[in-house]
Amino acid sequence: MRAIWLICGLICVAFALVGVVLPLLPTVPFLLLAAFCFARSSQKLHNWLLSHKLFGPMIDDWHRNGAIRPSAKRAATLSIMLVFAISLALGVKTTVLIIQAVVLSAVLFFLWTRPNA
C-alpha cells in the first residue's frame, strides 16, 4: 500500500509542477495531496516537501489556518483572467465560455474567501 501512496504523491508533485506554468491547473491542491500521500508512504519525501523553500510555506499556511497568501491569490486571479481572455480571443463557443466563466468564478470566490496568510 505504501508504494501506491508513493506513486500518487509523485504524480501529484508532477501535476503541481505543471500547474506552476499552466494557469488552469492548480498547484497548491496537488501539493497538499502530495503531502498527504507522502505522509503515508515516505517520511523523507514528506519532510522534503514541507521544508521546500517555495512549496513548504504554502502547505504550512493551508495546514495551520486554511490560509492563502495574497500574492498567490493575485497570481491566480491574473492567470484566470488571462486564460479567459485567451478563450475570448480564440473565439471559443459561447457555451464553453459560459461554463468556463461559472467554474472560474467559483474558483475565484473560493480563493478570495480564504483567510490571508
C-alpha positions as protocol buffer text, in pm:
chain_id: "A"
residue {
  index: 1
  type: MET
  ca { x: 0 y: 0 z: 0 }
}
residue {
  index: 2
  type: ARG
  ca { x: 291 y: 236 z: 70 }
}
residue {
  index: 3
  type: ALA
  ca { x: 401 y: 205 z: -293 }
}
residue {
  index: 4
  type: ILE
  ca { x: 59 y: 320 z: -412 }
}
residue {
  index: 5
  type: TRP
  ca { x: 70 y: 624 z: -180 }
}
residue {
  index: 6
  type: LEU
  ca { x: 422 y: 699 z: -302 }
}
residue {
  index: 7
  type: ILE
  ca { x: 323 y: 682 z: -669 }
}
residue {
  index: 8
  type: CYS
  ca { x: 18 y: 900 z: -605 }
}
residue {
  index: 9
  type: GLY
  ca { x: 236 y: 1154 z: -422 }
}
residue {
  index: 10
  type: LEU
  ca { x: 487 y: 1167 z: -706 }
}
residue {
  index: 11
  type: ILE
  ca { x: 209 y: 1212 z: -962 }
}
residue {
  index: 12
  type: CYS
  ca { x: 63 y: 1496 z: -756 }
}
residue {
  index: 13
  type: VAL
  ca { x: 402 y: 1669 z: -737 }
}
residue {
  index: 14
  type: ALA
  ca { x: 434 y: 1634 z: -1115 }
}
residue {
  index: 15
  type: PHE
  ca { x: 88 y: 1788 z: -1167 }
}
residue {
  index: 16
  type: ALA
  ca { x: 176 y: 2068 z: -923 }
}
residue {
  index: 17
  type: LEU
  ca { x: 494 y: 2145 z: -1118 }
}
residue {
  index: 18
  type: VAL
  ca { x: 298 y: 2158 z: -1442 }
}
residue {
  index: 19
  type: GLY
  ca { x: 45 y: 2380 z: -1263 }
}
residue {
  index: 20
  type: VAL
  ca { x: 317 y: 2634 z: -1192 }
}
residue {
  index: 21
  type: VAL
  ca { x: 323 y: 2721 z: -1565 }
}
residue {
  index: 22
  type: LEU
  ca { x: -33 y: 2631 z: -1671 }
}
residue {
  index: 23
  type: PRO
  ca { x: -287 y: 2875 z: -1528 }
}
residue {
  index: 24
  type: LEU
  ca { x: -584 y: 2638 z: -1508 }
}
residue {
  index: 25
  type: LEU
  ca { x: -402 y: 2356 z: -1332 }
}
residue {
  index: 26
  type: PRO
  ca { x: -392 y: 2435 z: -960 }
}
residue {
  index: 27
  type: THR
  ca { x: -58 y: 2398 z: -785 }
}
residue {
  index: 28
  type: VAL
  ca { x: -137 y: 2409 z: -413 }
}
residue {
  index: 29
  type: PRO
  ca { x: -417 y: 2148 z: -407 }
}
residue {
  index: 30
  type: PHE
  ca { x: -184 y: 1900 z: -575 }
}
residue {
  index: 31
  type: LEU
  ca { x: 90 y: 1984 z: -326 }
}
residue {
  index: 32
  type: LEU
  ca { x: -149 y: 1932 z: -36 }
}
residue {
  index: 33
  type: LEU
  ca { x: -250 y: 1597 z: -179 }
}
residue {
  index: 34
  type: ALA
  ca { x: 116 y: 1505 z: -234 }
}
residue {
  index: 35
  type: ALA
  ca { x: 194 y: 1589 z: 130 }
}
residue {
  index: 36
  type: PHE
  ca { x: -97 y: 1368 z: 237 }
}
residue {
  index: 37
  type: CYS
  ca { x: 29 y: 1081 z: 21 }
}
residue {
  index: 38
  type: PHE
  ca { x: 391 y: 1119 z: 130 }
}
residue {
  index: 39
  type: ALA
  ca { x: 289 y: 1122 z: 496 }
}
residue {
  index: 40
  type: ARG
  ca { x: 160 y: 769 z: 435 }
}
residue {
  index: 41
  type: SER
  ca { x: 448 y: 646 z: 221 }
}
residue {
  index: 42
  type: SER
  ca { x: 778 y: 829 z: 261 }
}
residue {
  index: 43
  type: GLN
  ca { x: 884 y: 1038 z: 558 }
}
residue {
  index: 44
  type: LYS
  ca { x: 1185 y: 1157 z: 357 }
}
residue {
  index: 45
  type: LEU
  ca { x: 971 y: 1295 z: 71 }
}
residue {
  index: 46
  type: HIS
  ca { x: 716 y: 1434 z: 318 }
}
residue {
  index: 47
  type: ASN
  ca { x: 989 y: 1626 z: 500 }
}
residue {
  index: 48
  type: TRP
  ca { x: 1139 y: 1740 z: 168 }
}
residue {
  index: 49
  type: LEU
  ca { x: 806 y: 1880 z: 55 }
}
residue {
  index: 50
  type: LEU
  ca { x: 732 y: 2054 z: 385 }
}
residue {
  index: 51
  type: SER
  ca { x: 1080 y: 2207 z: 400 }
}
residue {
  index: 52
  type: HIS
  ca { x: 1088 y: 2311 z: 32 }
}
residue {
  index: 53
  type: LYS
  ca { x: 1152 y: 2686 z: 17 }
}
residue {
  index: 54
  type: LEU
  ca { x: 884 y: 2752 z: -245 }
}
residue {
  index: 55
  type: PHE
  ca { x: 620 y: 2489 z: -173 }
}
residue {
  index: 56
  type: GLY
  ca { x: 664 y: 2438 z: 201 }
}
residue {
  index: 57
  type: PRO
  ca { x: 527 y: 2775 z: 317 }
}
residue {
  index: 58
  type: MET
  ca { x: 213 y: 2736 z: 102 }
}
residue {
  index: 59
  type: ILE
  ca { x: 144 y: 2394 z: 252 }
}
residue {
  index: 60
  type: ASP
  ca { x: 213 y: 2521 z: 602 }
}
residue {
  index: 61
  type: ASP
  ca { x: -19 y: 2822 z: 557 }
}
residue {
  index: 62
  type: TRP
  ca { x: -301 y: 2595 z: 449 }
}
residue {
  index: 63
  type: HIS
  ca { x: -234 y: 2333 z: 715 }
}
residue {
  index: 64
  type: ARG
  ca { x: -223 y: 2584 z: 1003 }
}
residue {
  index: 65
  type: ASN
  ca { x: -501 y: 2828 z: 906 }
}
residue {
  index: 66
  type: GLY
  ca { x: -663 y: 2725 z: 579 }
}
residue {
  index: 67
  type: ALA
  ca { x: -499 y: 3042 z: 452 }
}
residue {
  index: 68
  type: ILE
  ca { x: -365 y: 3153 z: 116 }
}
residue {
  index: 69
  type: ARG
  ca { x: -112 y: 3431 z: 67 }
}
residue {
  index: 70
  type: PRO
  ca { x: -244 y: 3745 z: -102 }
}
residue {
  index: 71
  type: SER
  ca { x: 32 y: 3724 z: -364 }
}
residue {
  index: 72
  type: ALA
  ca { x: -87 y: 3374 z: -456 }
}
residue {
  index: 73
  type: LYS
  ca { x: -446 y: 3498 z: -477 }
}
residue {
  index: 74
  type: ARG
  ca { x: -341 y: 3780 z: -709 }
}
residue {
  index: 75
  type: ALA
  ca { x: -133 y: 3547 z: -927 }
}
residue {
  index: 76
  type: ALA
  ca { x: -421 y: 3300 z: -956 }
}
residue {
  index: 77
  type: THR
  ca { x: -665 y: 3580 z: -1039 }
}
residue {
  index: 78
  type: LEU
  ca { x: -439 y: 3718 z: -1312 }
}
residue {
  index: 79
  type: SER
  ca { x: -389 y: 3369 z: -1456 }
}
residue {
  index: 80
  type: ILE
  ca { x: -762 y: 3307 z: -1463 }
}
residue {
  index: 81
  type: MET
  ca { x: -824 y: 3640 z: -1633 }
}
residue {
  index: 82
  type: LEU
  ca { x: -553 y: 3564 z: -1889 }
}
residue {
  index: 83
  type: VAL
  ca { x: -697 y: 3221 z: -1969 }
}
residue {
  index: 84
  type: PHE
  ca { x: -1046 y: 3364 z: -2011 }
}
residue {
  index: 85
  type: ALA
  ca { x: -913 y: 3645 z: -2232 }
}
residue {
  index: 86
  type: ILE
  ca { x: -732 y: 3390 z: -2449 }
}
residue {
  index: 87
  type: SER
  ca { x: -1055 y: 3190 z: -2480 }
}
residue {
  index: 88
  type: LEU
  ca { x: -1237 y: 3504 z: -2591 }
}
residue {
  index: 89
  type: ALA
  ca { x: -963 y: 3594 z: -2839 }
}
residue {
  index: 90
  type: LEU
  ca { x: -969 y: 3243 z: -2987 }
}
residue {
  index: 91
  type: GLY
  ca { x: -1344 y: 3264 z: -3040 }
}
residue {
  index: 92
  type: VAL
  ca { x: -1435 y: 2972 z: -2818 }
}
residue {
  index: 93
  type: LYS
  ca { x: -1803 y: 2877 z: -2836 }
}
residue {
  index: 94
  type: THR
  ca { x: -2039 y: 3074 z: -2613 }
}
residue {
  index: 95
  type: THR
  ca { x: -2148 y: 2762 z: -2425 }
}
residue {
  index: 96
  type: VAL
  ca { x: -1790 y: 2682 z: -2335 }
}
residue {
  index: 97
  type: LEU
  ca { x: -1727 y: 3042 z: -2232 }
}
residue {
  index: 98
  type: ILE
  ca { x: -2030 y: 3035 z: -2003 }
}
residue {
  index: 99
  type: ILE
  ca { x: -1917 y: 2709 z: -1842 }
}
residue {
  index: 100
  type: GLN
  ca { x: -1565 y: 2846 z: -1809 }
}
residue {
  index: 101
  type: ALA
  ca { x: -1692 y: 3171 z: -1655 }
}
residue {
  index: 102
  type: VAL
  ca { x: -1905 y: 2986 z: -1399 }
}
residue {
  index: 103
  type: VAL
  ca { x: -1628 y: 2746 z: -1297 }
}
residue {
  index: 104
  type: LEU
  ca { x: -1359 y: 3013 z: -1284 }
}
residue {
  index: 105
  type: SER
  ca { x: -1587 y: 3244 z: -1087 }
}
residue {
  index: 106
  type: ALA
  ca { x: -1645 y: 2967 z: -833 }
}
residue {
  index: 107
  type: VAL
  ca { x: -1268 y: 2915 z: -806 }
}
residue {
  index: 108
  type: LEU
  ca { x: -1212 y: 3287 z: -751 }
}
residue {
  index: 109
  type: PHE
  ca { x: -1490 y: 3302 z: -493 }
}
residue {
  index: 110
  type: PHE
  ca { x: -1335 y: 3013 z: -300 }
}
residue {
  index: 111
  type: LEU
  ca { x: -988 y: 3161 z: -330 }
}
residue {
  index: 112
  type: TRP
  ca { x: -1077 y: 3512 z: -214 }
}
residue {
  index: 113
  type: THR
  ca { x: -1294 y: 3392 z: 76 }
}
residue {
  index: 114
  type: ARG
  ca { x: -999 y: 3204 z: 233 }
}
residue {
  index: 115
  type: PRO
  ca { x: -809 y: 3391 z: 506 }
}
residue {
  index: 116
  type: ASN
  ca { x: -487 y: 3565 z: 412 }
}
residue {
  index: 117
  type: ALA
  ca { x: -163 y: 3405 z: 527 }
}
